[in-house]
């Protein structure tokens, strides 16, 4: 006889503590399929939260970088003009 699914996944360190509890509850109650769906929903929501957090963090950083890059380009374009004006005096 083989191992229960929760034990096999735990031995391979392939499951989070929340998922492990859900899987064990599903095995004991006979509703493993339902618990696997709940695990999938939980992880989908978790990934959604991480993606949302990353986008909220990344967007301002990207805008700041682009602003600095454009500012640098403008300064580099005007430098020859300022040098020319200072050499005339």
Number of C-alpha atoms within 10 A of each C-alpha: 3 6 8 11 14 19 15 13 16 14 10 8 10 11 17 13 10 11 21 18 15 20 26 18 15 17 16 10 10 11 13 17 12 13 20 15 12 15 20 13 12 14 15 12 12 12 12 12 12 12 12 12 11 11 12 11 11 12 11 11 12 11 11 12 12 12 12 12 12 12 12 11 11 11 11 11 11 10 11 11 11 10 10 10 10 9 8 6 5
